[in-house]
Amino acid sequence: MVFPLMVAYSLISSPIAPDKAAHFGVSYAMTHICQVAVKKAFDMSKTKSTIICAASVLAAGATKEVMDPYTGGTKDGRDMIANILGVGFAVTIINLDF
């Protein structure tokens, strides 16, 4: 579980905007950790648990972006793109079969 933290740290220390790197890293970590937990807790296949967690994290990210203007934040479509890329990266890593 150290890998998600390494990815998030390396992105935050790069020339990418810290906010976008945080969206990417958190989406990646949430998807990967959720997939491992759901697969184990519910004795579910890797495919099903990955789909459920990816959809859940994307829904949470979309909800946050919609709510931002009402909670003092700024709605930014690029944040959602970073969320999608983070989830996509997690799905790719999960399916590499280490």
Secondary structure, 3 states (H helix, E strand, C coil): CHHHHHHHHHHHCCCCCHHHHHHHHHHHHHHHHHHHHHHHHCCCCHHHHHHHHHHHHHHHHHHHHHHHHHCCCCCCHHHHHHHHHHHHHHHHHHCCCC
